[in-house]
Amino acid sequence: MAEGQQPQHMLHQLQHQPQQPPRYQAVKAATAATAGGSLLVLSGLTLVGTVIALTIATPLLVIFSPVLVPAAIAVFLLVVGFLASGGFGVAAVTVLSWIYRYVTGRHPPGADQLESARMKLASKAREMKDRAEQFGQQHTGQQGT
């Protein structure tokens, strides 16, 4: 489809839409202009308030920065520490709950993969044990001759 051309069904819909009276369109435009204008005024007032607050706060920040920066770092470290501690606690409770369900036979999610890995590991361990016994028998048999 070429740019600028509209599909036939959209043209058909546009042609059969009831035309709104000019008065209704004027009211819509006035409402949109009023809402947009008031939002623009609020945006400007917010910008002016931010600039004034920054102008007033900058000297205070410069004066108190030797105290505020270490305090902010300490608060940040405390918050991170508490969040990490809580996260580790939740993880530990989740793992202990999973282990409890696994041991009691309630079949938690992932138990099948764990059993499969355990079986593979046990078979490989048996295989390596057999190989070591064979290797030991070969070398003890050769040294005796």
OpenMM code with the backbone's topology and positions (N, CA, C; nanometers):
from openmm import Vec3, app, unit

residues = "MET ALA GLU GLY GLN GLN PRO GLN HIS MET LEU HIS GLN LEU GLN HIS GLN PRO GLN GLN PRO PRO ARG TYR GLN ALA VAL LYS ALA ALA THR ALA ALA THR ALA GLY GLY SER LEU LEU VAL LEU SER GLY LEU THR LEU VAL GLY THR VAL ILE ALA LEU THR ILE ALA THR PRO LEU LEU VAL ILE PHE SER PRO VAL LEU VAL PRO ALA ALA ILE ALA VAL PHE LEU LEU VAL VAL GLY PHE LEU ALA SER GLY GLY PHE GLY VAL ALA ALA VAL THR VAL LEU SER TRP ILE TYR ARG TYR VAL THR GLY ARG HIS PRO PRO GLY ALA ASP GLN LEU GLU SER ALA ARG MET LYS LEU ALA SER LYS ALA ARG GLU MET LYS ASP ARG ALA GLU GLN PHE GLY GLN GLN HIS THR GLY GLN GLN GLY THR".split()
positions = [
    Vec3(0.0839, -0.1178, 0.0000),
    Vec3(0.0000, 0.0000, 0.0000),
    Vec3(0.0880, 0.1235, 0.0000),
    Vec3(0.0596, 0.2193, -0.0818),
    Vec3(0.1400, 0.3406, -0.0906),
    Vec3(0.1101, 0.4300, 0.0285),
    Vec3(0.2120, 0.5085, 0.0658),
    Vec3(0.1908, 0.6010, 0.1762),
    Vec3(0.0915, 0.7074, 0.1333),
    Vec3(0.0086, 0.7481, 0.2293),
    Vec3(-0.0877, 0.8529, 0.1991),
    Vec3(-0.2209, 0.7970, 0.1506),
    Vec3(-0.2232, 0.6728, 0.1039),
    Vec3(-0.3495, 0.6121, 0.0624),
    Vec3(-0.4071, 0.5369, 0.1808),
    Vec3(-0.5383, 0.5490, 0.1987),
    Vec3(-0.6039, 0.4803, 0.3083),
    Vec3(-0.6789, 0.3601, 0.2524),
    Vec3(-0.6901, 0.2535, 0.3316),
    Vec3(-0.7666, 0.1389, 0.2851),
    Vec3(-0.9124, 0.1779, 0.2596),
    Vec3(-0.9760, 0.1002, 0.1758),
    Vec3(-1.1142, 0.1300, 0.1358),
    Vec3(-1.2096, 0.1303, 0.2549),
    Vec3(-1.1926, 0.0370, 0.3496),
    Vec3(-1.2874, 0.0313, 0.4607),
    Vec3(-1.2753, 0.1549, 0.5502),
    Vec3(-1.1528, 0.2144, 0.5619),
    Vec3(-1.1379, 0.3362, 0.6425),
    Vec3(-1.2029, 0.4554, 0.5721),
    Vec3(-1.1884, 0.4626, 0.4404),
    Vec3(-1.2538, 0.5703, 0.3658),
    Vec3(-1.4043, 0.5595, 0.3780),
    Vec3(-1.4524, 0.4356, 0.3736),
    Vec3(-1.5960, 0.4113, 0.3848),
    Vec3(-1.6463, 0.4556, 0.5223),
    Vec3(-1.5697, 0.4268, 0.6286),
    Vec3(-1.6094, 0.4668, 0.7628),
    Vec3(-1.6076, 0.6187, 0.7770),
    Vec3(-1.5062, 0.6837, 0.7207),
    Vec3(-1.4968, 0.8286, 0.7314),
    Vec3(-1.6112, 0.8987, 0.6589),
    Vec3(-1.6526, 0.8418, 0.5476),
    Vec3(-1.7599, 0.9038, 0.4705),
    Vec3(-1.8941, 0.8896, 0.5406),
    Vec3(-1.9127, 0.7810, 0.6169),
    Vec3(-2.0431, 0.7565, 0.6786),
    Vec3(-2.0498, 0.7985, 0.8246),
    Vec3(-1.9458, 0.8649, 0.8795),
    Vec3(-1.9526, 0.9141, 1.0161),
    Vec3(-2.0439, 1.0354, 1.0182),
    Vec3(-2.1272, 1.0429, 1.1222),
    Vec3(-2.2118, 1.1616, 1.1301),
    Vec3(-2.1258, 1.2844, 1.1566),
    Vec3(-2.1474, 1.3891, 1.0801),
    Vec3(-2.0703, 1.5128, 1.0960),
    Vec3(-2.1182, 1.5853, 1.2207),
    Vec3(-2.0207, 1.6325, 1.3011),
    Vec3(-2.0541, 1.7039, 1.4228),
    Vec3(-2.0804, 1.8500, 1.3867),
    Vec3(-2.1743, 1.9098, 1.4553),
    Vec3(-2.2019, 2.0506, 1.4266),
    Vec3(-2.0807, 2.1361, 1.4639),
    Vec3(-2.0611, 2.2469, 1.3945),
    Vec3(-1.9454, 2.3335, 1.4216),
    Vec3(-1.9425, 2.3828, 1.5655),
    Vec3(-2.0568, 2.4016, 1.6254),
    Vec3(-2.0612, 2.4494, 1.7624),
    Vec3(-1.9983, 2.3459, 1.8573),
    Vec3(-2.0298, 2.2177, 1.8364),
    Vec3(-1.9757, 2.1105, 1.9188),
    Vec3(-1.8238, 2.1016, 1.9019),
    Vec3(-1.7772, 2.1179, 1.7783),
    Vec3(-1.6336, 2.1149, 1.7527),
    Vec3(-1.5642, 2.2326, 1.8202),
    Vec3(-1.6284, 2.3472, 1.8244),
    Vec3(-1.5704, 2.4647, 1.8896),
    Vec3(-1.5604, 2.4425, 2.0401),
    Vec3(-1.6620, 2.3794, 2.0984),
    Vec3(-1.6591, 2.3514, 2.2425),
    Vec3(-1.5467, 2.2531, 2.2738),
    Vec3(-1.5304, 2.1514, 2.1883),
    Vec3(-1.4214, 2.0549, 2.2083),
    Vec3(-1.2856, 2.1240, 2.2004),
    Vec3(-1.2687, 2.2119, 2.1030),
    Vec3(-1.1419, 2.2820, 2.0867),
    Vec3(-1.1160, 2.3737, 2.2058),
    Vec3(-1.2183, 2.4430, 2.2544),
    Vec3(-1.2016, 2.5325, 2.3692),
    Vec3(-1.1664, 2.4536, 2.4948),
    Vec3(-1.2298, 2.3390, 2.5135),
    Vec3(-1.2005, 2.2551, 2.6301),
    Vec3(-1.0569, 2.2038, 2.6237),
    Vec3(-1.0148, 2.1575, 2.5060),
    Vec3(-0.8784, 2.1082, 2.4900),
    Vec3(-0.7772, 2.2200, 2.5129),
    Vec3(-0.8049, 2.3401, 2.4618),
    Vec3(-0.7135, 2.4524, 2.4798),
    Vec3(-0.7063, 2.4935, 2.6265),
    Vec3(-0.8193, 2.4915, 2.6969),
    Vec3(-0.8210, 2.5269, 2.8384),
    Vec3(-0.7419, 2.4260, 2.9204),
    Vec3(-0.7654, 2.2963, 2.8952),
    Vec3(-0.6942, 2.1927, 2.9704),
    Vec3(-0.5443, 2.1988, 2.9398),
    Vec3(-0.5090, 2.2115, 2.8140),
    Vec3(-0.3679, 2.2197, 2.7762),
    Vec3(-0.3013, 2.3425, 2.8328),
    Vec3(-0.3710, 2.4562, 2.8286),
    Vec3(-0.3152, 2.5801, 2.8822),
    Vec3(-0.2934, 2.5727, 3.0317),
    Vec3(-0.3908, 2.5168, 3.1047),
    Vec3(-0.3727, 2.5087, 3.2499),
    Vec3(-0.2613, 2.4122, 3.2861),
    Vec3(-0.2457, 2.3028, 3.2110),
    Vec3(-0.1346, 2.2124, 3.2374),
    Vec3(-0.0011, 2.2789, 3.2064),
    Vec3(0.0026, 2.3599, 3.1026),
    Vec3(0.1238, 2.4330, 3.0675),
    Vec3(0.1592, 2.5342, 3.1762),
    Vec3(0.0597, 2.6032, 3.2315),
    Vec3(0.0832, 2.6985, 3.3403),
    Vec3(0.1348, 2.6254, 3.4638),
    Vec3(0.0745, 2.5097, 3.4973),
    Vec3(0.1212, 2.4322, 3.6126),
    Vec3(0.2650, 2.3845, 3.5917),
    Vec3(0.2974, 2.3443, 3.4709),
    Vec3(0.4336, 2.3025, 3.4399),
    Vec3(0.5309, 2.4176, 3.4594),
    Vec3(0.4967, 2.5359, 3.4140),
    Vec3(0.5812, 2.6538, 3.4314),
    Vec3(0.5987, 2.6898, 3.5776),
    Vec3(0.4892, 2.6839, 3.6551),
    Vec3(0.4989, 2.7140, 3.7983),
    Vec3(0.5888, 2.6132, 3.8696),
    Vec3(0.5801, 2.4876, 3.8307),
    Vec3(0.6657, 2.3849, 3.8908),
    Vec3(0.8117, 2.4119, 3.8589),
    Vec3(0.8400, 2.4500, 3.7350),
    Vec3(0.9771, 2.4817, 3.6959),
    Vec3(1.0304, 2.6011, 3.7751),
    Vec3(0.9480, 2.7059, 3.7887),
    Vec3(0.9908, 2.8241, 3.8637),
    Vec3(1.0148, 2.7886, 4.0098),
    Vec3(0.9264, 2.7103, 4.0702),
    Vec3(0.9429, 2.6680, 4.2097),
    Vec3(1.0688, 2.5855, 4.2287),
    Vec3(1.0988, 2.4982, 4.1323),
    Vec3(1.2198, 2.4167, 4.1410),
    Vec3(1.3446, 2.5032, 4.1339),
    Vec3(1.3459, 2.5999, 4.0442),
    Vec3(1.4624, 2.6878, 4.0311),
    Vec3(1.4811, 2.7704, 4.1584),
    Vec3(1.3720, 2.8224, 4.2146),
    Vec3(1.3826, 2.9013, 4.3384),
    Vec3(1.4330, 2.8141, 4.4535),
    Vec3(1.3772, 2.6936, 4.4665),
    Vec3(1.4202, 2.6036, 4.5748),
    Vec3(1.5674, 2.5657, 4.5588),
    Vec3(1.6110, 2.5416, 4.4375),
    Vec3(1.7508, 2.5072, 4.4134),
    Vec3(1.8415, 2.6259, 4.4448),
    Vec3(1.7956, 2.7470, 4.4102),
    Vec3(1.8751, 2.8673, 4.4394),
    Vec3(1.8908, 2.8864, 4.5902),
    Vec3(1.7859, 2.8595, 4.6652),
    Vec3(1.7925, 2.8753, 4.8108),
    Vec3(1.8729, 2.7609, 4.8742),
    Vec3(1.8559, 2.6394, 4.8230),
    Vec3(1.9175, 2.5224, 4.8862),
    Vec3(2.0652, 2.5063, 4.8520),
    Vec3(2.1112, 2.5595, 4.7413),
    Vec3(2.2507, 2.5387, 4.7000),
    Vec3(2.3507, 2.5871, 4.8039),
    Vec3(2.3389, 2.7100, 4.8580),
    Vec3(2.4363, 2.7508, 4.9613),
    Vec3(2.4308, 2.6617, 5.0855),
    Vec3(2.3114, 2.6182, 5.1233),
    Vec3(2.2999, 2.5308, 5.2402),
    Vec3(2.3672, 2.3961, 5.2132),
    Vec3(2.3508, 2.3448, 5.0927),
    Vec3(2.4148, 2.2178, 5.0579),
    Vec3(2.5663, 2.2308, 5.0575),
    Vec3(2.6166, 2.3429, 5.0093),
    Vec3(2.7613, 2.3637, 5.0069),
    Vec3(2.8151, 2.3737, 5.1490),
    Vec3(2.7431, 2.4452, 5.2350),
    Vec3(2.7886, 2.4622, 5.3735),
    Vec3(2.7854, 2.3285, 5.4483),
    Vec3(2.6776, 2.2542, 5.4332),
    Vec3(2.6600, 2.1308, 5.5102),
    Vec3(2.7081, 2.0051, 5.4382),
    Vec3(2.7709, 2.0169, 5.3228),
    Vec3(2.8114, 1.8983, 5.2474),
    Vec3(2.9111, 1.8096, 5.3215),
    Vec3(3.0032, 1.8639, 5.4035),
    Vec3(3.0918, 1.7734, 5.4771),
    Vec3(3.0168, 1.6822, 5.5740),
    Vec3(2.8980, 1.7220, 5.6134),
    Vec3(2.8177, 1.6393, 5.7030),
    Vec3(2.7178, 1.5557, 5.6237),
    Vec3(2.6596, 1.6154, 5.5216),
    Vec3(2.5523, 1.5481, 5.4489),
    Vec3(2.6009, 1.4310, 5.3642),
    Vec3(2.7165, 1.4452, 5.3000),
    Vec3(2.7654, 1.3378, 5.2124),
    Vec3(2.7962, 1.2110, 5.2917),
    Vec3(2.8728, 1.2195, 5.4010),
    Vec3(2.8945, 1.0963, 5.4777),
    Vec3(2.7653, 1.0409, 5.5384),
    Vec3(2.6758, 1.1306, 5.5787),
    Vec3(2.5484, 1.0843, 5.6341),
    Vec3(2.4665, 1.0122, 5.5274),
    Vec3(2.4651, 1.0669, 5.4057),
    Vec3(2.3916, 1.0017, 5.2974),
    Vec3(2.4526, 0.8663, 5.2638),
    Vec3(2.5857, 0.8588, 5.2643),
    Vec3(2.6523, 0.7305, 5.2375),
    Vec3(2.6181, 0.6297, 5.3467),
    Vec3(2.6186, 0.6742, 5.4727),
    Vec3(2.5869, 0.5836, 5.5837),
    Vec3(2.4428, 0.5344, 5.5751),
    Vec3(2.3504, 0.6254, 5.5433),
    Vec3(2.2101, 0.5856, 5.5302),
    Vec3(2.1945, 0.4876, 5.4138),
    Vec3(2.2630, 0.5143, 5.3033),
    Vec3(2.2564, 0.4239, 5.1878),
    Vec3(2.3063, 0.2846, 5.2251),
    Vec3(2.4208, 0.2793, 5.2946),
    Vec3(2.4759, 0.1499, 5.3342),
    Vec3(2.3842, 0.0765, 5.4312),
    Vec3(2.3225, 0.1495, 5.5225),
    Vec3(2.2282, 0.0873, 5.6155),
    Vec3(2.1084, 0.0283, 5.5423),
    Vec3(2.0529, 0.1060, 5.4508),
    Vec3(1.9365, 0.0584, 5.3755),
    Vec3(1.9729, -0.0644, 5.2922),
    Vec3(2.0866, -0.0586, 5.2243),
    Vec3(2.1298, -0.1733, 5.1433),
    Vec3(2.1535, -0.2950, 5.2322),
    Vec3(2.2142, -0.2739, 5.3477),
    Vec3(2.2386, -0.3848, 5.4403),
    Vec3(2.1102, -0.4495, 5.4880),
    Vec3(2.0128, -0.3667, 5.5280),
    Vec3(1.8858, -0.4222, 5.5739),
    Vec3(1.8119, -0.4941, 5.4618),
    Vec3(1.8145, -0.4367, 5.3409),
    Vec3(1.7478, -0.5027, 5.2281),
    Vec3(1.8162, -0.6350, 5.1939),
    Vec3(1.9481, -0.6370, 5.1950),
    Vec3(2.0202, -0.7616, 5.1661),
    Vec3(1.9917, -0.8656, 5.2735),
    Vec3(1.9924, -0.8225, 5.3983),
    Vec3(1.9646, -0.9148, 5.5081),
    Vec3(1.8246, -0.9742, 5.4957),
    Vec3(1.7287, -0.8902, 5.4652),
    Vec3(1.5921, -0.9397, 5.4464),
    Vec3(1.5817, -1.0345, 5.3286),
    Vec3(1.6509, -1.0007, 5.2189),
    Vec3(1.6480, -1.0888, 5.1013),
    Vec3(1.7106, -1.2235, 5.1301),
    Vec3(1.8240, -1.2228, 5.2020),
    Vec3(1.8879, -1.3492, 5.2370),
    Vec3(1.7994, -1.4305, 5.3313),
    Vec3(1.7308, -1.3627, 5.4226),
    Vec3(1.6398, -1.4328, 5.5139),
    Vec3(1.5257, -1.4992, 5.4400),
    Vec3(1.4667, -1.4275, 5.3456),
    Vec3(1.3576, -1.4844, 5.2656),
    Vec3(1.4086, -1.6027, 5.1843),
    Vec3(1.5281, -1.5897, 5.1273),
    Vec3(1.5854, -1.7004, 5.0501),
    Vec3(1.6094, -1.8217, 5.1388),
    Vec3(1.6605, -1.7997, 5.2590),
    Vec3(1.6866, -1.9109, 5.3498),
    Vec3(1.5574, -1.9813, 5.3901),
    Vec3(1.4549, -1.9049, 5.4215),
    Vec3(1.3264, -1.9657, 5.4589),
    Vec3(1.2690, -2.0439, 5.3413),
    Vec3(1.2827, -1.9901, 5.2207),
    Vec3(1.2327, -2.0599, 5.1021),
    Vec3(1.3068, -2.1915, 5.0803),
    Vec3(1.4390, -2.1889, 5.0942),
    Vec3(1.5184, -2.3106, 5.0750),
    Vec3(1.4847, -2.4135, 5.1829),
    Vec3(1.4751, -2.3686, 5.3080),
    Vec3(1.4409, -2.4625, 5.4146),
    Vec3(1.3019, -2.5222, 5.3951),
    Vec3(1.2097, -2.4416, 5.3481),
    Vec3(1.0746, -2.4926, 5.3195),
    Vec3(1.0789, -2.5965, 5.2080),
    Vec3(1.1589, -2.5696, 5.1038),
    Vec3(1.1698, -2.6642, 4.9926),
    Vec3(1.2315, -2.7946, 5.0412),
    Vec3(1.3373, -2.7855, 5.1223),
    Vec3(1.4025, -2.9060, 5.1746),
    Vec3(1.3050, -2.9857, 5.2613),
    Vec3(1.2284, -2.9162, 5.3445),
    Vec3(1.1306, -2.9847, 5.4295),
    Vec3(1.0285, -3.0595, 5.3450),
    Vec3(0.9760, -2.9934, 5.2415),
    Vec3(0.8788, -3.0601, 5.1537),
    Vec3(0.9423, -3.1774, 5.0798),
    Vec3(1.0681, -3.1644, 5.0413),
    Vec3(1.1369, -3.2728, 4.9702),
    Vec3(1.1576, -3.3930, 5.0615),
    Vec3(1.2006, -3.3656, 5.1860),
    Vec3(1.2278, -3.4744, 5.2799),
    Vec3(1.0989, -3.5443, 5.3225),
    Vec3(0.9905, -3.4684, 5.3371),
    Vec3(0.8645, -3.5299, 5.3792),
    Vec3(0.7892, -3.5940, 5.2639),
    Vec3(0.8438, -3.5834, 5.1405),
    Vec3(0.7837, -3.6532, 5.0268),
    Vec3(0.6710, -3.5784, 4.9589),
    Vec3(0.6630, -3.4499, 4.9760),
    Vec3(0.5547, -3.3714, 4.9128),
    Vec3(0.5868, -3.3302, 4.7709),
    Vec3(0.7032, -3.3682, 4.7191),
    Vec3(0.7442, -3.3463, 4.5798),
    Vec3(0.7380, -3.1980, 4.5405),
    Vec3(0.8332, -3.1165, 4.5913),
    Vec3(0.8353, -2.9736, 4.5551),
    Vec3(0.8819, -2.9547, 4.4109),
    Vec3(0.8635, -2.8350, 4.3550),
    Vec3(0.9101, -2.8094, 4.2181),
    Vec3(1.0613, -2.8292, 4.2081),
    Vec3(1.1050, -2.8966, 4.1042),
    Vec3(1.2465, -2.9204, 4.0835),
    Vec3(1.2967, -3.0511, 4.1419),
    Vec3(1.2110, -3.1252, 4.2117),
    Vec3(1.2541, -3.2507, 4.2726),
    Vec3(1.2914, -3.3532, 4.1658),
    Vec3(1.2223, -3.3513, 4.0524),
    Vec3(1.2534, -3.4456, 3.9442),
    Vec3(1.3939, -3.4220, 3.8901),
    Vec3(1.4294, -3.2952, 3.8692),
    Vec3(1.5635, -3.2637, 3.8194),
    Vec3(1.6691, -3.3050, 3.9215),
    Vec3(1.6392, -3.2871, 4.0500),
    Vec3(1.7331, -3.3243, 4.1543),
    Vec3(1.7543, -3.4756, 4.1550),
    Vec3(1.6469, -3.5511, 4.1432),
    Vec3(1.6571, -3.6965, 4.1397),
    Vec3(1.7351, -3.7425, 4.0176),
    Vec3(1.7100, -3.6805, 3.9030),
    Vec3(1.7817, -3.7157, 3.7805),
    Vec3(1.9312, -3.6887, 3.7957),
    Vec3(1.9650, -3.5733, 3.8509),
    Vec3(2.1060, -3.5392, 3.8715),
    Vec3(2.1698, -3.6344, 3.9715),
    Vec3(2.0972, -3.6722, 4.0764),
    Vec3(2.1497, -3.7661, 4.1760),
    Vec3(2.1775, -3.9017, 4.1128),
    Vec3(2.0865, -3.9495, 4.0284),
    Vec3(2.1059, -4.0785, 3.9602),
    Vec3(2.2274, -4.0729, 3.8670),
    Vec3(2.2409, -3.9656, 3.7891),
    Vec3(2.3559, -3.9529, 3.6990),
    Vec3(2.4865, -3.9496, 3.7774),
    Vec3(2.4873, -3.8748, 3.8866),
    Vec3(2.6074, -3.8650, 3.9687),
    Vec3(2.6429, -3.9996, 4.0298),
    Vec3(2.5426, -4.0731, 4.0783),
    Vec3(2.5683, -4.2047, 4.1381),
    Vec3(2.6213, -4.3024, 4.0335),
    Vec3(2.5655, -4.3003, 3.9125),
    Vec3(2.6132, -4.3916, 3.8086),
    Vec3(2.7561, -4.3576, 3.7673),
    Vec3(2.7878, -4.2294, 3.7558),
    Vec3(2.9252, -4.1900, 3.7220),
    Vec3(3.0222, -4.2301, 3.8335),
    Vec3(2.9796, -4.2168, 3.9584),
    Vec3(3.0661, -4.2547, 4.0709),
    Vec3(3.0934, -4.4051, 4.0675),
    Vec3(2.9891, -4.4850, 4.0385),
    Vec3(3.0084, -4.6305, 4.0278),
    Vec3(3.1025, -4.6639, 3.9130),
    Vec3(3.0837, -4.5948, 3.8003),
    Vec3(3.1688, -4.6168, 3.6832),
    Vec3(3.3146, -4.5839, 3.7155),
    Vec3(3.3392, -4.4729, 3.7823),
    Vec3(3.4758, -4.4345, 3.8180),
    Vec3(3.5361, -4.5323, 3.9198),
    Vec3(3.4548, -4.5837, 4.0111),
    Vec3(3.5019, -4.6818, 4.1088),
    Vec3(3.5461, -4.8090, 4.0376),
    Vec3(3.4635, -4.8542, 3.9427),
    Vec3(3.4982, -4.9746, 3.8660),
    Vec3(3.6262, -4.9528, 3.7856),
    Vec3(3.6405, -4.8393, 3.7241),
    Vec3(3.7616, -4.8093, 3.6476),
    Vec3(3.8850, -4.8071, 3.7376),
    Vec3(3.8698, -4.7477, 3.8560),
    Vec3(3.9828, -4.7415, 3.9497),
    Vec3(4.0211, -4.8815, 3.9950),
    Vec3(3.9224, -4.9688, 4.0205),
    Vec3(3.9527, -5.1059, 4.0600),
    Vec3(4.0241, -5.1798, 3.9480),
    Vec3(3.9753, -5.1608, 3.8244),
    Vec3(4.0401, -5.2247, 3.7096),
    Vec3(4.1837, -5.1735, 3.6931),
    Vec3(4.2027, -5.0460, 3.7065),
    Vec3(4.3351, -4.9861, 3.6930),
    Vec3(4.4291, -5.0410, 3.8013),
    Vec3(4.3750, -5.0490, 3.9240),
    Vec3(4.4558, -5.1016, 4.0347),
    Vec3(4.4927, -5.2472, 4.0122),
    Vec3(4.3981, -5.3274, 3.9628),
    Vec3(4.4268, -5.4686, 3.9377),
    Vec3(4.5293, -5.4844, 3.8258),
    Vec3(4.5207, -5.4014, 3.7238),
    Vec3(4.6156, -5.4093, 3.6125),
    Vec3(4.7573, -5.3767, 3.6605),
    Vec3(4.7706, -5.2728, 3.7402),
    Vec3(4.9026, -5.2308, 3.7830),
    Vec3(4.9611, -5.3227, 3.8889),
    Vec3(4.8786, -5.3764, 3.9760),
    Vec3(4.9316, -5.4699, 4.0756),
    Vec3(4.9671, -5.6024, 4.0098),
    Vec3(4.8923, -5.6392, 3.9047),
    Vec3(4.9217, -5.7622, 3.8312),
    Vec3(5.0493, -5.7472, 3.7510),
    Vec3(5.0782, -5.6299, 3.6953),
    Vec3(5.1989, -5.6089, 3.6139),
    Vec3(5.3232, -5.6019, 3.6995),
    Vec3(5.3133, -5.5459, 3.8195),
    Vec3(5.4311, -5.5335, 3.9045),
    Vec3(5.4708, -5.6679, 3.9636),
    Vec3(5.3764, -5.7569, 3.9755),
    Vec3(5.4060, -5.8879, 4.0305),
    Vec3(5.4788, -5.9764, 3.9313),
    Vec3(5.4770, -5.9464, 3.8012),
    Vec3(5.5429, -6.0312, 3.7008),
    Vec3(5.6833, -5.9959, 3.6763),
] * unit.nanometer
topology = app.Topology()
chain = topology.addChain("A")
for resn in residues:
    res = topology.addResidue(resn, chain)
    for name in ("N", "CA", "C"):
        topology.addAtom(name, app.Element.getBySymbol(name[0]), res)
